[in-house]
Amino acid sequence: MKALIVDDEPPVIAVARLLVEWEKHGIDTVLTCTDPQKALEMIAAERPAVILSDIRMPGLDGLTLIERVASISPKSRTILLSAYSDFSYARRAVQLGCVDYLLKPLTEEGLNDAVAKAAAQYRQLCAQSPLSASVQAQNLFSLYLNSNRSAQSFADLQAAAPFLTQSVCFGIVCTWYLPVQSVDLNRLSNKIHAELFARHTGVAALLGARGDIAVLLAQKPELEKSCEEYLAAFADQNGLCLHMGLSDAVQKPEQWETALLQARDRAASFDLRQSSPQVHAHSRSVSPLPFYELLDPQLDAAVQNGSPARVKAAAEQFAKLLQDCSDLTLRHLDNLRSFYSTFRMRAARQADRRQDCPPHLLPPFNLCVSGTNGHFCAEIFAQEVEKDLLLLAQMYPHDESASADLMLQIRQYIEQHYESTISLDALAHQFSLSPSYLSRSFKRAYGEGVVDFITRVRIEKSIELLCVSDLKQNEIAQRVGFSDPKYFYRVFKRATGSSPAMYRLKKGGPQ
């Protein structure tokens, strides 16, 4: 896909090009233009998927450009950029099919969210998705919720979505408990929007930093059952378990905010261990997690002991307590994250006080309770916590004999896999260690760094091959783990004082 940035100020173009992760959104070509008249010619020739345009430019403003785009490249999605917070501009832009209205100075998050939304709409329009009939309604809904809640803006929304003359319900689809790297929230929101709109009319928009998806639904008999059927079908088709909180029906737009909060509260009460999608249309109380006082000393002891077996047992106990408790909801997840974050910071401070070295940087860690399918999995959770506890344990000065045993395992691994691609980072990952800890401990144990040891083992193996085989120099380089023969030559000569050929000749090896 292509994108076009139109602005009479080159610095704005440069900023937009820099801040947007174009490839992530499926855009491989970024065009630019400072002249809006020439931009129209480029749009007609290139048919870009996404257009970012300044709203005030000499000769042709952004609103007029959008109107022209509708006739020459109707599937192109437009994002307007402006230094002026004027709702009349924004309302008119949305009426013309604009995806978003961004105020300068531009932000990385705002730009990427808008481009992601525009690219998703373009793909769906190209695929003749049901979303094409409701793009304007979705954009107006987002504008109404997030900026101006005037009578006029609601009238515009009502005109695009006539079902708003009836009683409506809000549904909140919670996604923030899912692994971030496995879910494209913008694409997910647009997918749900398109499918619900086709099913029984609904408008969806992303809300809040956590990525909750708000769905506005016309009230009808058995709405709860219909939503449950949709989520079940979604899970079957996409392998992702989602839950929805459904508000009571409301009739007036001024009641929407209360309905949104109600839907979000009900969504936060679903059990993370529930393996099938559910719609929660009623509030329920949940019990607090009872085990923090029991768990905290166990985690502390495991980290300070440093034994992999002790750490593994603590992580598994953590997961078991979650699996066995009476409730495990999104409300509990907030408390869990707060508890674990506090524990990690305390462990880091204690470790720093025990060592004669500068304070360690605490590695980032997101306490995620679900796998890629959205189900709570005690085994996966235990594995992730175990890895983090091991990293924390490395910050403490543990028993030298235990460390020596681990370094011996690493040394033996290098000696057995020297022909493979081995790096400090790869070894650290293999043995669940931080690179800095591995580097320090290995050098303390053997008097040389990991990389130096790998190189020495490879050179020693190459010497053996030079003396007992008739393999060519390039073949020997490959056999011992050097992908670049020239680099092998330099390293060998530096280590032995001779070239490989000369060394073979001096040692009487096969010619």
C-alpha positions as CSV (number, residue, x, y, z in Angstrom):
1,M,0.0,0.0,0.0
2,K,1.0,3.6,-0.6
3,A,0.6,6.7,1.6
4,L,0.7,10.4,0.7
5,I,1.6,13.3,3.0
6,V,0.3,16.7,1.8
7,D,1.5,19.8,3.7
8,D,2.9,23.1,2.6
9,E,5.4,23.0,5.5
10,P,8.2,20.5,4.8
11,P,9.1,20.1,8.5
12,V,5.6,18.8,9.2
13,I,6.1,16.2,6.4
14,A,9.4,15.2,7.9
15,V,7.9,14.7,11.3
16,A,5.0,12.6,10.0
17,R,7.4,10.4,8.0
18,L,9.6,9.9,11.1
19,L,6.9,9.2,13.6
20,V,4.7,6.7,11.7
21,E,5.7,3.0,11.7
22,W,4.6,2.6,8.1
23,E,5.6,-1.0,7.5
24,K,3.7,-2.1,10.6
25,H,0.6,-0.8,9.0
26,G,1.3,-2.5,5.7
27,I,2.5,0.6,3.9
28,D,5.6,0.2,1.8
29,T,5.7,3.5,-0.2
30,V,5.4,7.0,1.4
31,L,4.9,9.9,-1.1
32,T,5.1,13.6,-0.2
33,C,3.8,16.8,-1.7
34,T,3.9,20.5,-0.7
35,D,1.5,21.6,-3.4
36,P,-2.2,20.5,-3.0
37,Q,-2.9,20.9,-6.7
38,K,-0.1,18.6,-7.6
39,A,-1.2,16.3,-4.8
40,L,-4.5,15.8,-6.7
41,E,-2.6,14.6,-9.7
42,M,-0.5,12.3,-7.6
43,I,-3.7,10.8,-6.0
44,A,-5.2,10.2,-9.4
45,A,-2.1,8.5,-10.6
46,E,-1.0,6.6,-7.5
47,R,-4.3,5.9,-5.7
48,P,-2.7,5.9,-2.2
49,A,-4.4,3.9,0.6
50,V,-3.9,6.7,3.2
51,I,-3.6,10.4,2.7
52,L,-2.5,12.8,5.5
53,S,-3.3,16.4,4.6
54,D,-3.0,19.8,6.2
55,I,-6.4,21.5,6.5
56,R,-5.2,25.0,5.6
57,M,-3.0,25.3,2.5
58,P,-2.6,28.0,-0.1
59,G,-4.7,27.4,-3.2
60,L,-6.7,24.4,-1.9
61,D,-7.7,23.5,1.6
62,G,-7.9,20.1,3.1
63,L,-11.7,19.9,3.1
64,T,-11.8,20.6,-0.6
65,L,-9.1,18.1,-1.2
66,I,-11.2,15.4,0.6
67,E,-14.1,16.2,-1.6
68,R,-12.0,15.8,-4.7
69,V,-10.5,12.6,-3.4
70,A,-13.9,11.1,-3.1
71,S,-14.3,11.3,-6.9
72,I,-10.8,10.4,-8.1
73,S,-9.8,7.8,-5.6
74,P,-12.9,6.8,-3.5
75,K,-11.2,4.1,-1.5
76,S,-8.4,6.3,-0.3
77,R,-8.7,7.1,3.4
78,T,-7.9,10.7,4.6
79,I,-6.5,12.0,7.8
80,L,-6.6,15.8,8.4
81,L,-3.8,17.7,10.2
82,S,-4.6,21.1,11.8
83,A,-3.2,23.6,14.2
84,Y,-6.7,24.8,15.0
85,S,-9.2,23.1,17.3
86,D,-12.3,23.9,15.4
87,F,-15.2,21.4,15.8
88,S,-17.0,22.7,12.7
89,Y,-13.9,21.7,10.6
90,A,-13.8,18.3,12.3
91,R,-17.6,17.6,11.8
92,R,-17.4,18.6,8.2
93,A,-14.3,16.4,7.7
94,V,-16.1,13.4,9.2
95,Q,-19.1,14.0,7.0
96,L,-16.8,13.9,4.0
97,G,-15.4,10.5,5.1
98,C,-12.3,11.7,6.9
99,V,-10.9,9.0,9.2
100,D,-9.4,11.3,11.9
101,Y,-8.7,15.0,12.7
102,L,-5.3,15.4,14.4
103,L,-4.1,18.6,16.0
104,K,-0.5,19.8,15.7
105,P,2.0,19.3,17.2
106,L,1.6,15.7,16.0
107,T,2.3,12.8,18.4
108,E,3.6,9.4,17.6
109,E,0.7,7.6,19.3
110,G,-2.0,9.7,17.6
111,L,-0.4,9.4,14.2
112,N,0.0,5.7,14.4
113,D,-3.5,5.1,15.7
114,A,-5.0,7.2,12.9
115,V,-2.9,5.5,10.1
116,A,-3.7,2.0,11.5
117,K,-7.4,2.8,11.4
118,A,-7.2,4.3,7.9
119,A,-5.2,1.4,6.6
120,A,-7.7,-1.1,8.1
121,Q,-10.6,0.7,6.5
122,Y,-8.9,0.8,3.1
123,R,-8.3,-2.9,3.2
124,Q,-11.9,-3.6,4.2
125,L,-13.2,-1.3,1.4
126,C,-11.0,-3.1,-1.1
127,A,-12.5,-6.4,0.1
128,Q,-16.0,-4.9,-0.1
129,S,-16.5,-5.4,3.6
130,P,-19.8,-4.5,5.3
131,L,-17.8,-1.8,7.0
132,S,-17.9,0.3,3.9
133,A,-21.6,1.2,4.6
134,S,-20.8,2.4,8.1
135,V,-17.4,4.1,8.0
136,Q,-19.0,7.5,8.5
137,A,-21.0,6.3,11.4
138,Q,-18.0,4.8,13.2
139,N,-16.0,7.9,12.7
140,L,-18.8,10.2,13.9
141,F,-19.2,7.9,17.0
142,S,-15.5,8.2,17.8
143,L,-15.6,11.9,17.3
144,Y,-18.7,12.3,19.5
145,L,-17.3,10.2,22.4
146,N,-13.8,11.6,22.4
147,S,-14.2,15.3,21.6
148,N,-17.4,17.3,21.1
149,R,-20.7,16.0,22.5
150,S,-22.9,18.8,21.1
151,A,-26.4,18.4,20.0
152,Q,-25.3,19.0,16.4
153,S,-22.6,16.2,16.5
154,F,-25.2,13.8,17.9
155,A,-27.6,14.8,15.1
156,D,-24.9,14.0,12.6
157,L,-24.3,10.7,14.2
158,Q,-28.0,9.9,14.3
159,A,-28.4,10.7,10.6
160,A,-25.6,8.2,9.9
161,A,-27.0,5.6,12.3
162,P,-30.8,5.8,12.4
163,F,-31.1,3.1,15.0
164,L,-30.0,5.8,17.6
165,T,-33.6,7.0,17.7
166,Q,-34.3,3.8,19.8
167,S,-33.0,2.7,23.2
168,V,-29.4,1.6,23.0
169,C,-26.9,-0.5,25.0
170,F,-23.2,-0.2,25.4
171,G,-21.0,-3.2,25.2
172,I,-17.4,-3.1,26.3
173,V,-15.1,-5.8,24.8
174,C,-12.1,-6.0,27.1
175,T,-8.8,-6.8,25.3
176,W,-6.1,-5.4,27.6
177,Y,-5.5,-8.7,29.4
178,L,-4.3,-10.2,26.1
179,P,-0.6,-10.3,25.1
180,V,-0.1,-7.0,23.3
181,Q,2.3,-8.5,20.7
182,S,-0.3,-11.0,19.5
183,V,-3.2,-8.6,18.9
184,D,-3.7,-5.7,16.5
185,L,-6.3,-3.7,18.4
186,N,-7.2,-1.4,15.6
187,R,-7.7,-4.3,13.2
188,L,-9.7,-6.2,15.8
189,S,-11.9,-3.2,16.5
190,N,-12.7,-2.7,12.9
191,K,-13.4,-6.4,12.4
192,I,-15.8,-6.5,15.3
193,H,-17.4,-3.3,14.0
194,A,-18.0,-4.7,10.5
195,E,-19.3,-8.0,11.7
196,L,-21.7,-6.5,14.3
197,F,-22.9,-3.9,11.9
198,A,-23.8,-6.6,9.4
199,R,-25.3,-8.7,12.1
200,H,-27.7,-6.3,13.9
201,T,-26.3,-2.8,13.5
202,G,-23.5,-1.6,15.8
203,V,-20.9,1.0,15.9
204,A,-17.5,0.4,17.4
205,A,-14.5,2.6,18.4
206,L,-11.4,2.2,20.5
207,L,-11.5,3.8,23.9
208,G,-8.8,4.5,26.4
209,A,-5.2,3.6,26.6
210,R,-6.0,0.0,27.4
211,G,-7.8,-0.6,24.2
212,D,-11.3,-1.4,25.3
213,I,-13.6,-1.7,22.3
214,A,-16.9,0.1,22.9
215,V,-19.8,-1.2,20.9
216,L,-23.1,0.8,20.6
217,L,-26.0,-1.6,20.0
218,A,-29.7,-1.1,19.3
219,Q,-31.8,-2.5,22.1
220,K,-33.8,-5.5,21.0
221,P,-35.2,-8.8,22.4
222,E,-32.6,-11.4,23.4
223,L,-29.7,-8.9,22.7
224,E,-27.5,-10.7,25.3
225,K,-28.0,-14.0,23.6
226,S,-27.3,-12.6,20.2
227,C,-24.0,-11.1,21.5
228,E,-23.0,-14.4,23.1
229,E,-23.6,-16.2,19.8
230,Y,-21.5,-13.6,17.9
231,L,-18.6,-13.9,20.4
232,A,-18.8,-17.7,20.2
233,A,-18.6,-17.6,16.4
234,F,-15.8,-15.1,16.6
235,A,-13.8,-17.5,18.9
236,D,-14.4,-20.4,16.5
237,Q,-13.2,-18.4,13.5
238,N,-10.3,-16.5,15.1
239,G,-9.1,-18.7,18.0
240,L,-9.5,-15.7,20.4
241,C,-11.7,-15.8,23.5
242,L,-13.3,-12.4,24.1
243,H,-15.7,-11.2,26.8
244,M,-18.2,-8.4,26.7
245,G,-19.8,-6.3,29.5
246,L,-23.3,-5.1,28.5
247,S,-25.0,-2.0,30.0
248,D,-28.6,-1.5,30.7
249,A,-30.6,0.2,28.0
250,V,-30.5,4.0,27.8
251,Q,-32.4,6.5,25.6
252,K,-30.6,9.8,25.9
253,P,-27.0,10.6,24.8
254,E,-26.3,12.3,28.1
255,Q,-26.7,8.8,29.7
256,W,-24.0,7.3,27.5
257,E,-21.1,8.0,29.8
258,T,-22.9,6.3,32.7
259,A,-23.7,3.3,30.5
260,L,-20.1,3.1,29.3
261,L,-18.9,2.9,32.9
262,Q,-21.5,0.3,33.7
263,A,-20.5,-1.8,30.7
264,R,-16.8,-1.6,31.6
265,D,-17.5,-2.5,35.2
266,R,-19.4,-5.6,34.1
267,A,-16.7,-6.6,31.6
268,A,-14.1,-6.4,34.4
269,S,-16.0,-9.0,36.4
270,F,-15.5,-11.9,34.0
271,D,-13.3,-14.8,35.2
272,L,-10.0,-14.9,33.3
273,R,-10.0,-18.7,33.6
274,Q,-13.3,-19.0,31.7
275,S,-12.5,-20.8,28.5
276,S,-15.6,-19.8,26.5
277,P,-16.7,-16.2,25.6
278,Q,-19.4,-14.7,27.8
279,V,-21.6,-11.6,27.9
280,H,-22.0,-10.1,31.3
281,A,-25.2,-8.1,31.5
282,H,-25.5,-7.9,35.3
283,S,-23.2,-6.5,38.0
284,R,-21.6,-9.0,40.4
285,S,-19.4,-8.8,43.4
286,V,-16.0,-10.5,43.4
287,S,-14.0,-11.8,46.3
288,P,-10.5,-10.3,46.9
289,L,-7.5,-12.5,46.3
290,P,-6.5,-14.0,49.7
291,F,-2.9,-15.1,49.2
292,Y,-0.6,-12.1,48.9
293,E,0.7,-12.5,52.5
294,L,1.5,-16.1,51.7
295,L,3.0,-15.6,48.3
296,D,5.2,-12.6,49.0
297,P,7.8,-14.3,51.3
298,Q,7.9,-17.3,48.9
299,L,8.9,-15.2,46.0
300,D,11.4,-13.3,48.1
301,A,13.0,-16.5,49.4
302,A,13.2,-18.0,45.9
303,V,14.9,-15.0,44.4
304,Q,17.4,-14.6,47.2
305,N,18.2,-18.3,47.2
306,G,18.7,-18.3,43.4
307,S,18.3,-22.0,42.9
308,P,16.5,-22.7,39.6
309,A,14.5,-25.5,41.3
310,R,13.4,-23.1,44.1
311,V,12.5,-20.4,41.6
312,K,10.5,-22.9,39.5
313,A,8.6,-24.1,42.5
314,A,7.7,-20.5,43.6
315,A,6.4,-19.7,40.1
316,E,4.3,-22.8,39.9
317,Q,2.9,-22.1,43.3
318,F,2.0,-18.6,42.1
319,A,0.1,-20.0,39.1
320,K,-1.6,-22.7,41.3
321,L,-2.9,-20.1,43.7
322,L,-4.4,-18.1,40.8
323,Q,-5.9,-21.3,39.3
324,D,-7.5,-22.3,42.6
325,C,-8.9,-19.0,43.9
326,S,-12.6,-18.5,43.8
327,D,-12.4,-15.4,41.5
328,L,-9.8,-14.2,39.0
329,T,-11.1,-11.1,37.2
330,L,-9.7,-8.0,35.4
331,R,-10.1,-6.2,38.7
332,H,-7.9,-8.7,40.3
333,L,-5.4,-8.4,37.5
334,D,-4.8,-4.7,38.4
335,N,-4.1,-5.7,42.0
336,L,-1.8,-8.5,40.8
337,R,0.2,-6.2,38.6
338,S,0.6,-3.7,41.4
339,F,1.6,-6.4,43.8
340,Y,4.2,-8.0,41.5
341,S,5.6,-4.6,40.4
342,T,6.1,-3.7,44.1
343,F,7.8,-7.0,44.7
344,R,10.2,-6.6,41.8
345,M,11.2,-3.1,42.8
346,R,11.9,-4.2,46.4
347,A,13.9,-7.3,45.2
348,A,16.0,-5.0,43.0
349,R,16.7,-2.6,45.8
350,Q,17.7,-5.4,48.2
351,A,20.0,-6.9,45.6
352,D,21.7,-3.5,45.0
353,R,22.4,-3.1,48.7
354,R,24.1,-6.5,48.8
355,Q,26.6,-5.9,46.0
356,D,29.5,-3.6,45.5
357,C,28.5,-2.5,42.1
358,P,26.3,0.2,40.5
359,P,22.5,-0.3,40.8
360,H,21.1,-2.7,38.2
361,L,18.5,-1.6,35.7
362,L,15.4,-3.5,36.4
363,P,14.4,-5.4,33.2
364,P,10.8,-4.6,32.0
365,F,8.2,-7.2,32.6
366,N,4.4,-7.3,31.9
367,L,2.5,-9.6,34.1
368,C,0.3,-11.2,31.4
369,V,-2.2,-13.9,32.5
370,S,-3.3,-15.2,29.2
371,G,-2.0,-17.0,26.1
372,T,-2.5,-15.9,22.5
373,N,-6.0,-17.4,22.6
374,G,-7.2,-15.3,25.5
375,H,-7.5,-18.2,28.0
376,F,-5.8,-18.2,31.3
377,C,-3.1,-20.9,31.3
378,A,-1.4,-21.7,34.6
379,E,1.5,-23.5,32.8
380,I,2.3,-20.5,30.5
381,F,1.9,-18.1,33.4
382,A,4.3,-20.1,35.6
383,Q,6.9,-20.2,32.8
384,E,6.8,-16.4,32.3
385,V,7.1,-15.7,36.0
386,E,9.9,-18.3,36.3
387,K,11.9,-16.5,33.6
388,D,11.5,-13.2,35.4
389,L,12.3,-14.5,38.8
390,L,15.5,-16.1,37.4
391,L,16.5,-12.7,36.0
392,L,15.8,-11.1,39.4
393,A,17.8,-13.8,41.2
394,Q,20.9,-13.0,39.1
395,M,21.1,-9.6,40.8
396,Y,21.9,-11.3,44.1
397,P,25.4,-12.6,45.1
398,H,24.5,-16.3,45.3
399,D,26.5,-19.4,46.3
400,E,29.6,-19.7,44.1
401,S,29.4,-23.5,43.7
402,A,25.9,-23.2,42.2
403,S,27.2,-20.5,39.8
404,A,30.2,-22.6,38.9
405,D,28.0,-25.6,38.0
406,L,25.9,-23.4,35.7
407,M,29.0,-21.9,34.0
408,L,30.3,-25.5,33.5
409,Q,27.0,-26.4,31.7
410,I,27.4,-23.3,29.5
411,R,31.0,-24.2,28.7
412,Q,30.1,-27.7,27.8
413,Y,27.2,-26.4,25.6
414,I,29.6,-24.2,23.7
415,E,32.1,-27.1,23.2
416,Q,29.2,-29.2,21.8
417,H,27.6,-26.6,19.6
418,Y,30.6,-24.5,18.4
419,E,29.7,-25.1,14.8
420,S,26.3,-23.4,15.3
421,T,25.5,-19.7,15.5
422,I,26.3,-18.8,19.1
423,S,26.2,-15.4,20.6
424,L,26.3,-14.0,24.2
425,D,22.6,-13.0,23.8
426,A,21.6,-16.4,22.5
427,L,23.3,-18.2,25.3
428,A,21.7,-15.9,27.9
429,H,18.3,-16.7,26.4
430,Q,19.1,-20.4,26.3
431,F,20.0,-20.6,30.0
432,S,17.5,-17.9,31.2
433,L,20.2,-15.5,32.2
434,S,20.9,-11.8,31.6
435,P,23.8,-11.2,29.2
436,S,25.6,-9.0,31.7
437,Y,25.4,-11.7,34.5
438,L,26.5,-14.4,32.1
439,S,29.4,-12.4,30.9
440,R,30.6,-11.5,34.4
441,S,30.1,-15.0,35.9
442,F,31.8,-16.8,32.9
443,K,34.8,-14.6,33.0
444,R,35.1,-15.0,36.8
445,A,35.0,-18.8,36.4
446,Y,37.3,-19.3,33.4
447,G,39.4,-16.1,33.1
448,E,38.1,-15.2,29.6
449,G,34.9,-13.8,28.2
450,V,32.2,-15.9,26.5
451,V,33.0,-14.6,23.0
452,D,36.7,-15.1,23.5
453,F,36.0,-18.7,24.6
454,I,33.8,-19.4,21.6
455,T,36.4,-18.1,19.3
456,R,39.2,-20.2,20.9
457,V,37.2,-23.4,20.7
458,R,36.5,-22.8,17.0
459,I,40.2,-22.1,16.3
460,E,41.2,-25.2,18.2
461,K,38.7,-27.3,16.1
462,S,40.0,-25.7,12.9
463,I,43.6,-26.7,13.8
464,E,42.5,-30.3,14.2
465,L,40.8,-30.3,10.8
466,L,43.8,-28.7,9.2
467,C,46.1,-31.4,10.5
468,V,44.0,-34.5,9.9
469,S,41.8,-33.6,6.9
470,D,42.2,-32.4,3.3
471,L,39.2,-30.0,3.6
472,K,39.7,-26.7,1.9
473,Q,40.1,-23.6,4.1
474,N,36.5,-22.3,3.2
475,E,35.1,-25.7,4.1
476,I,36.9,-25.7,7.5
477,A,35.6,-22.2,8.2
478,Q,32.0,-23.4,7.7
479,R,32.6,-26.6,9.8
480,V,33.7,-24.7,12.9
481,G,31.1,-21.9,12.8
482,F,32.6,-19.1,10.7
483,S,30.2,-17.9,8.1
484,D,32.7,-15.5,6.5
485,P,36.0,-17.3,5.3
486,K,37.8,-13.9,5.2
487,Y,36.9,-13.3,8.9
488,F,38.1,-16.8,9.7
489,Y,41.4,-16.1,8.0
490,R,42.0,-12.9,10.1
491,V,41.0,-14.5,13.4
492,F,43.1,-17.6,12.7
493,K,46.2,-15.6,11.8
494,R,45.7,-13.4,14.9
495,A,45.4,-16.4,17.1
496,T,48.3,-18.5,15.7
497,G,50.6,-16.1,13.9
498,S,50.2,-18.0,10.7
499,S,47.6,-18.3,7.9
500,P,45.6,-21.5,7.8
501,A,47.5,-22.7,4.7
502,M,50.9,-22.0,6.2
503,Y,49.9,-23.6,9.5
504,R,48.9,-26.8,7.7
505,L,52.2,-26.8,5.8
506,K,54.3,-26.3,9.0
507,K,52.4,-29.1,10.8
508,G,52.6,-31.5,7.9
509,G,48.9,-31.8,7.3
510,P,47.3,-33.1,4.1
511,Q,47.9,-30.9,1.1
